[in-house]
Amino acid sequence: MDATQVPPPPPPPPHISPPQVVSVVGWLLVASFVIAVGTRLATKLSMKRMLAADDYLIVVAMIIGIGQMSATFVQTRLSVTSTPTGDDWNSFQKALYSSQLLFVPTICLAKLSVLFSLHQITPVKEHKGPIIAFVGFVGISLLAFQFATAFQCDGDRWAILSGKCFDQTPFWKAFGVFDIVSDTFIAIFPIYIVSTLQMGLRFKMIVAGVFITRISAIVASVCRLVYLTRSRGTVEFSSYDFWTFILNTEIEQGLSIITACIPFLKPFFESLETGMLAPSHGLPNVVGSSSGSGNRSKKSQQSNTDSYKLRTTDSHGINVSRRISSHSEECGLIKEETSTWVRPVPNSRSGITAGP
């Protein structure tokens, strides 16, 4: 090799286009929320042996979310090298229209799943009213936004970038405001609920923590609104801003499903079952005694002042006492599956103590 010969410059690094980034992140999100939903269902089935309405809602949201991601993958495939033209442009618009139609129900059903879950685990009647109100608000918003999305254009309904449709920027801004307000309620209201219950600080922090994760979806929604404004909702105005808008759309959708499943991961779900379904958890236990025993500590008598004591005795002389918050008892909201405490009680006939 000649000493004066200059080696050729290294090849430029491969260019990664924004649609390719959207595609890779989309696949990761699909895998993540499918695993999250599967884990949630497995936890519920292993601990409660049954599924409820909130579980079916999140399953439907997951299925529709997969469809929404699939429509986005079609858009990215058609736009890897450049903005599509001709028949590919029509296919691109159809995929974008389909993704919008599927995005709205995915987001709303994930919200409804969380609200139904809150309604089930909330032990106080006064707390259920705002939850029911927001269920109605989200349900009505779902129907309104879905109808508007489906009929946003004259002529070909799918030709949403043809200029024959209403302005998408204010429409999706309105949806974003609804999105942020409802997610803020979902994140903050559980903190208010646990602050009024007779629970230990540890349980309050756990319950608040699992629902406060919803803030991550709010952050994604805010970023989505920023890039919606910059791109005006079309790839023709700014390709980079448009694909960043699409990326934040996928992230928000994935986080909405994943954060709806976090409270039902086993460690957190056990705390919810123990804490919110038994609101007197963490207070001193009331130990039942037989009718012949008059020895009860002054501390037990004082702690029993603001609560009721339910006591049953089986054939083996086992006395079962259960502390129930007087507030919750008045509302009639404590079920039979709430936590109980069993203490050995001397058998008045045989003198044998039965207990664990």
N, C-alpha and C positions, 0 to 999 in steps of 0.2 A: 504493500500500500504506500502510495506516494505521501511523503510527509506534508506536502503542500495541499493535499486533497482534504477538503472540509467534509466531515461526515454529514449525512443528510439530517435535517432536523427531525426530532421525534414526532410521531403522528399525534395529531391533536386528540385530546381525550374524547371519548364518545359523548355525543350530545344527548342529554336526557330531557325530553320535552315535557312540558307541564301535564299533558294528558297521560303520559306514562307514570308520572308521580301519582296522579289521581288514581290510576288503575292499581298500582302497588298498594297504596294506603287503603283503597277500597277492599281489596282482598284480605288485608290484615284485619280490617274492621269486621268484615263478614265472619271470619273465623272467630274473632273475639266475642261478638255478641251471640253467635250460635253456641259457643262453649258456655257463656254466661247463662243463657236461657236453659241449656241442658243441665247445668249444675243446680240452678234454682229448682227445676222440676224434680231432680233426683233428691234434693234436700227435703222438699215438701213431702214427697212420697215416702221417704225413709222415716220421717219424723211424725207425719200426720196421716199417712196412708190414704191421702185423698188430695185432689186438686180443687181449687175454687175459681170463681169468676175472674179474679185478677190474673191467675195463671193462664187461663185460656186467652185472655186479652193480650198478654205478652207473647204468647205463641203466635197469634195472628199477626201482631206487630212484627215479629221476627220474619215470618213468611213474606209479608208484604215488603219488608225492608230488603230481603234478599232479591225480590223482584225489582225493587228500585235500584239497587246496586247493579243488577244485570243490565238494566237500561242505560245506566251511566257507563258501563263497560263498552257498550255498543258505541256510545259517543266517543270514548277515548280511542277505540279501534279505528274509527273513521277520521280521526284528527291527529294521528301520530306525527305526520310530517308537515301537514298544512291544513288550513281550513278547507273542508270538503266542498265540492262543487257538483252541479248536475244532480244525478240521481242520488249520489252520496249525501248531498245537501238535504234532500227530502228525507232520506233515512235518518240523518242527524236530527232534524227537527222532530220527527216522529219519536225518536228515542228520548229527546229532551222533554217532549210533551208527556210521554209515559212516565218518566222519572218524576215529573212534577205531580202527576196524578197519584203516584204511589207514595210520594214523600209526605203529603198532608196526613193521610190516615196512619202512616207509620208513627209519626210524631204524636198524634192525638191519642192513638190507642196505647202507646207507652205511658202517656200521662194518665190516662184512665186506669191503667193497671196499678200505678202507684197510688192513685186516689182510692181505688177499691181496697187496696191493701191497708191504707191508713184507716179507712172506715171499719175494717174488720178488727184491727188490733187496738183501736181506741176504746178505752173502757168507760169514758164519761159521755153521757148523752149530749151535753151542751157542746161538745167538740165535734159531734157528727154533723150538725147543721151546716157549718161552713164547708165541710168536705162535700156534702151532698150538693150544695149550691155550686161549687166549682165543677163537680161532675156534670151538672146541667150546662154550665158555661162552656166547658170543653166539648161536650156533645153537640151543642148548637153550633159552636164555631167550626167543628169538623164538617157538619153538613153544609154550612154557608161557604167555607173556603173550598170545599171539594166541588160544589156546584159552580162556583166562580172559575175555578181552575179548568173544569171540563168545558165550559162555554165561553172562553176568553176571546175566541176568534170568530169572525164571520167567514163563511165559506168552509174551507177545509179546517176542521177543528185543530188539527195537529200542526198547522203552519204558523207556529207561534213567533217566528222570526220574519214573517212576511210583511210586517207593517200594517196588517189588517186586524190587529188585536188591540185590546186596551193596553195602556202603559203598565208594564209589569213591575216597574220599580216601586211605585206607591202601593201596589197590591201586596208585594212580598214584604214591604216595610210594615204594612198593617199586620200581616201574619207574624212577622218578627216581634212586634210589640206584644201580640197575644201570647206568643211563645215565651217571651221573657217574663211576663206577668204571671202566667200559670206556673212556670218553673220556679219562680221566686216563692210563690205560695207553697209549692211542694217542698221546697228546701227549708223554709222558715217555720211553717206551721207546726211540724212535729216538735220543734224546739219549744214552742209555746205549750204544746200538749204535755211534754214530759216535765216542764217546769212546774206544773200544777199537780203532779202526781206524787204520792208518797213512795218515792224510789230513792235508792242510794245514788250518790253522785256518780259512781262508776257506770251505773245503768243509764243515767241521764246522758252522760257523755257518749256512750256507745250508740244509743238511739239517735241522738242529735248528729253524730258523726256520719252514720250511714246514709242519712237523708241529705246532709249538707253537701255530699258529693254531687248533688244535682247542679251545683254552681258551675261545674265544668261544662255542662251542656249550655248554660247561660252564656259563658265566655265564648263558646263556639258560635252561638247564635248572634252575639254582638259582632264578632269577626265576619260572619256571613253578611250581616247588614252593611258593614263597611265596604266590602268588596262588591256587594250588589250595587251600591251607589256608584262606585268607580267604574264598573263594567256596564251599568245600565241593563244588566240581565241578558246581554247578547255577546256572542263571541266576535261579532263584526266590529264592535267599538274598541275593545281592548282584549286581546287574546289572553295575555297573562292574568289580568284581573278577573276575566271570566272564569278561567280554570281554577284560580284561587277561590273564587266564589263557590264553584262546584265542589272543591276539596273541603271547604268548611261546611258545606251542606252535608257531605258524607260523614264528616267527623261528628257533627251535631246529631245526626240520625243514629250513628253507632253509640255515642255516649248516652243518648236518651234510653236506648234499650239496655245497655250495660248497667247504668246507674239504677234502673228499675229493678235489677236483679240483685244488686249488692246487699240489700237488707235481708235477703233470703239465703245468703251463704251461711253455712251451718253455724259458725261461731256467733254471728250476729243474730241469726234467727232464734237461737237458744236464748239469747239475752232479751229479745223482743217477747218471746213466749213467757219468760220468767218475769220480766219487768212490767210490760204494759198490760198483759192479761192478768197479772196479779199486782195491782197497784199498791198494795200494802207491803210489798217486798222490801226487806231491809229494816223493818221496825221490829221491836222486841216481840217474840212469840208469846202467845198465851198458852200456858200449859194446863190442860184440863185435869181435873181431879175427881175422884169418886165422891159419892154423896156423903160418905162417912168421914171424909178428910176435911178438916177445917183449916189446914195449913196452906196458906198462900202468901207469898211475899208481898210486901207493900208495893214494890215496884211493879209486880204483875197487876195488882189492883189498879194502880194509877194508869198503866198503859192500856188497861181495858176500858177506861172511862169513855174514850172516843171511838170505840169499835164494838162490834157485836161478836159474840162467841157462839158458834154452832158446834154442838157436841152430840156425837152418836156413839153408842157402845155396842159392839158385836158380841157374839156368843162366847168369845174368848176373853172378854173383859178389856179389849183394846179401845181406849177412848181416843177419838179423833177430834181435835180442836182445830178451828180455822179462823184466822184473823181476817176480817173483812172491813175495809174502810167504810165508815158510817156514810160518807158521801156517796160512795159507789153502791152501797146496799140500798140507799134510798132510791137511787135511779134504777135499781133492779137489773144491773148490767153484769154482775159477776156470775159466770157460768159454773157448772159443776166441775169442769176440768181445771179450775184454778188450783193453785198450790195448796197443799195441806201439810200439816205437821202432826206426826204421830208420836205419842209419848207413852211409855209403859205405865199402866195403872194397876195397883194391887187388886187382885180378885177378892171380893168381899167374902166369898164362900170358901175358896180353897187356899187363899193367901198366896197364890202363885202369881208372880208378876209376868205379864205378857208384854212383849214388845220386841223391837228389832234386835 
